[in-house]
Amino acid sequence: MKKSESKQVYEYLTYLEKERRLSPHTVKGYSRDLEVLIREFSSCLADLTTHDIRRLVATLHANGRGGKTLSRSLSAWRGYFSFLIERKGHKHNPCLGIRPPKNDKRLPKALSPDEVFQLLEAQETDGKGIRDQAMFELCYSSGLRLSELASVTMRELDLNDGTIRVTGKGNKTRIVPVGQKANVAIRQWIKFQKNLNKPITHLLFPNKNNQPMSSRTIQHRLSLWTKKRGLGQNVHPHMLRHSFASHLLQSSGDLRAVQEMLGHASISTTQVYTHLDWQHLAKIYDKTHPRAKRKNKS
C-alpha cells in the first residue's frame, strides 16, 4: 500500500470511529475489506469502474466469500469512495448500484422456554455466581447484544421503573423493559457489591480493574453455566438475545415491537424471527394435528 493510500485509509477509519461512531468490531472489519480492495487495485483507485468492482466481488464469491461478508465489503468500499469524493476530490464512486450475491438465510439458534428456565432458575450465593445470574437474566430479559451487556452503566438502569436505556449500533439509543426476574437478580448483585464496602463503579458489571468485562470473559462464564446446568449444548450470549426475540414474537406476534426492542434499523432484519415462530408452530402442528402424521405402511 502506498504511503498516500495508507494515510487516506487511516483518515477514513478514524472518521468512522470518531465521527460515525461505529463499533471497533465494524471498523476492524472495514479495515480488512479495504486491504483487499487496495491490494487488488492499488495503482488505479481513481480509475476504477463498476465493472472492476463487480469482477472483484465475483472473484471473492467464487473463492468462498458469502453474501453477508461481501455486503459488508461493498459497504466499506462504497463509504470509502464517498469519503474520497467529499474530502479528496475523487470524481466517482464505482460501487454504486452493485448488490452482493444472496446468501441462504440461516436461522439463529434459540433456546426453548424450558431450556432458559433450566439455565437461569438457580440460587447463586458466591460473588461471581450472583453477578453472572444478573448478567444472563438481563441479556435474556431485554435482548441485549453482547457489547451492550458489557457496557451497561448504573445510570442507564431504572429498576423502579423496570427499564434500561441502551446505546447500540450506530450510537442509537433505545429504552427496553427489564423483566422481574432480571430486576431481582440485578438488585441482589448491587446489594452484594455494597456489602463488600468497596466503591461502586459506574459500570454494572465491571472487571477487577473497574473496566467493562471482555466479550471473551462473558462468553466463558456462560459456557461454564451451560455445563453446570447440564443443557448439553454450547450456549453463547447471542443465543439469549435470539431466545428473547423468538419467545416474545411467539407470545405477542408484534414484529414491530420486537424490532424496536432489539434495536434493528430495518424490520427485514427482525423478520428472520418469523421463521423461528413458524418452526415453533410447525412442531406443535406435527405433534397435535390428527392429519399431520402419516400412518406407517403395513
SVG drawing of the C-alpha trace seen along z (x, -y; Angstrom):
<svg xmlns="http://www.w3.org/2000/svg" viewBox="-57 -18 62 73">
<polyline fill="none" stroke="black" stroke-width="0.4" points="0.0,0.0 1.4,-3.4 2.1,-5.9 -0.6,-8.3 -3.2,-5.5 -2.3,-4.3 -2.9,-7.8 -6.2,-8.1 -7.4,-4.7 -6.3,-5.8 -8.2,-9.0 -11.3,-7.1 -11.2,-4.6 -10.6,-7.4 -13.7,-9.2 -15.8,-6.0 -14.6,-5.6 -14.7,-9.3 -17.5,-10.9 -19.7,-8.0 -19.1,-6.2 -19.1,-2.8 -18.1,0.1 -14.4,1.2 -15.5,4.6 -17.1,2.9 -14.1,0.6 -11.8,3.6 -13.9,5.4 -13.9,2.4 -10.1,2.2 -9.7,5.7 -12.1,5.0 -10.1,2.0 -6.9,4.0 -8.5,6.4 -9.6,3.6 -6.2,1.8 -4.2,5.0 -6.2,5.7 -6.3,2.2 -3.6,0.2 -2.3,-1.6 -5.6,-2.8 -8.3,-3.5 -9.2,-6.8 -9.9,-4.9 -11.9,-2.0 -15.2,-1.2 -18.3,0.6 -17.2,3.5 -13.9,3.7 -15.8,3.9 -18.3,6.5 -15.4,8.6 -13.7,8.4 -17.0,9.3 -17.4,12.3 -13.9,13.5 -14.2,13.2 -17.6,15.1 -16.0,17.8 -13.3,18.1 -15.9,18.8 -16.9,15.3 -20.5,15.3 -23.2,12.8 -23.1,11.3 -19.3,10.7 -19.4,9.3 -22.3,7.0 -20.1,5.6 -17.1,5.3 -19.3,3.3 -20.5,1.1 -16.9,0.4 -15.7,-0.3 -18.8,-2.4 -18.3,-4.5 -14.5,-4.9 -15.1,-6.2 -17.8,-8.6 -15.3,-9.8 -12.7,-10.3 -15.2,-12.2 -16.2,-14.5 -12.8,-15.2 -10.1,-14.2 -11.5,-15.3 -12.3,-11.9 -14.7,-12.1 -17.0,-9.0 -18.0,-6.0 -17.6,-2.7 -19.5,-0.8 -22.9,-2.5 -25.7,-0.2 -23.8,3.1 -25.6,5.7 -23.8,8.6 -24.8,12.2 -27.6,13.5 -27.0,16.0 -29.3,18.6 -30.7,17.3 -29.5,19.3 -31.9,19.2 -30.5,18.0 -30.5,20.7 -32.7,20.1 -33.3,22.0 -36.7,23.2 -38.5,21.6 -37.8,24.8 -34.1,24.6 -34.0,20.9 -35.7,21.9 -33.1,24.7 -30.3,22.3 -31.4,19.3 -33.6,20.7 -30.9,21.1 -30.0,19.5 -26.3,18.4 -24.5,17.4 -20.9,16.6 -20.0,13.2 -19.3,14.4 -22.4,16.5 -24.6,13.6 -23.0,11.3 -23.4,13.9 -27.0,14.6 -27.7,10.8 -25.9,10.6 -27.6,13.5 -31.1,12.6 -30.6,9.1 -29.4,10.4 -32.4,12.6 -34.9,10.2 -34.0,7.3 -32.5,8.8 -29.1,7.1 -26.2,7.6 -23.0,8.8 -21.3,5.4 -24.3,3.7 -24.4,6.1 -20.7,5.5 -21.1,1.7 -24.3,1.2 -23.9,-1.6 -25.7,-2.2 -27.2,-5.5 -28.8,-3.7 -30.8,-1.5 -34.1,-2.4 -35.1,0.6 -38.0,-1.2 -39.5,-1.8 -38.2,1.5 -36.4,0.1 -32.9,-0.2 -31.5,-2.7 -29.3,-1.0 -26.9,-2.6 -26.4,-0.1 -25.1,-0.1 -24.6,-3.4 -24.8,-5.1 -28.6,-4.7 -30.3,-4.7 -33.4,-2.7 -35.3,-2.0 -36.3,1.5 -38.1,3.2 -36.2,5.2 -38.2,8.2 -39.0,9.0 -36.5,11.9 -33.7,9.7 -34.7,6.9 -34.4,9.1 -31.1,10.6 -29.6,7.1 -30.7,5.8 -29.0,8.8 -25.8,8.1 -25.8,4.4 -26.5,5.4 -23.6,7.8 -21.3,5.2 -22.3,2.7 -21.7,5.3 -18.1,5.6 -17.6,2.0 -15.9,1.1 -16.7,-2.0 -19.5,-1.2 -18.3,-1.8 -20.4,-3.4 -20.4,-0.1 -23.0,2.5 -20.6,5.5 -17.0,4.3 -14.0,6.5 -11.4,6.4 -9.9,3.3 -13.3,1.5 -13.3,1.7 -16.0,3.4 -15.8,7.1 -14.4,8.5 -16.7,10.4 -14.4,13.4 -14.9,13.4 -18.7,13.2 -18.8,16.0 -16.6,18.1 -18.8,17.6 -21.9,18.5 -20.2,21.6 -19.4,22.7 -23.1,22.1 -24.3,24.2 -22.2,27.1 -23.1,26.7 -26.8,26.7 -26.5,29.8 -28.0,28.3 -25.9,30.5 -25.1,27.7 -22.9,24.7 -24.9,21.5 -23.5,18.2 -24.8,14.7 -26.3,14.1 -28.5,17.2 -30.1,15.5 -30.8,12.5 -32.3,14.7 -34.3,16.6 -35.7,13.2 -36.8,12.3 -38.4,15.6 -40.2,16.1 -41.5,12.5 -42.7,12.9 -44.4,16.2 -46.3,14.6 -47.2,11.3 -46.9,11.6 -45.9,7.9 -42.9,7.8 -42.6,4.0 -42.3,4.0 -39.6,6.8 -37.7,4.7 -37.7,1.7 -36.6,3.7 -33.8,5.4 -32.6,2.1 -32.8,3.3 -32.6,0.4 -34.6,2.4 -37.6,4.6 -36.3,7.1 -33.5,8.0 -36.2,8.8 -38.3,10.8 -36.0,13.8 -37.7,14.5 -41.0,15.0 -39.3,18.2 -38.4,19.2 -42.0,18.6 -43.2,20.8 -40.8,23.6 -42.4,23.5 -45.9,23.6 -45.0,26.4 -43.7,28.6 -47.0,28.1 -48.9,28.9 -46.9,32.1 -47.4,33.2 -51.1,32.4 -53.0,32.3 -54.7,35.6 -53.8,35.4 -50.2,34.2 -48.6,37.7 -48.7,40.3 -49.6,43.8 -46.8,46.4 -47.2,48.7 -48.0,52.3"/>
</svg>
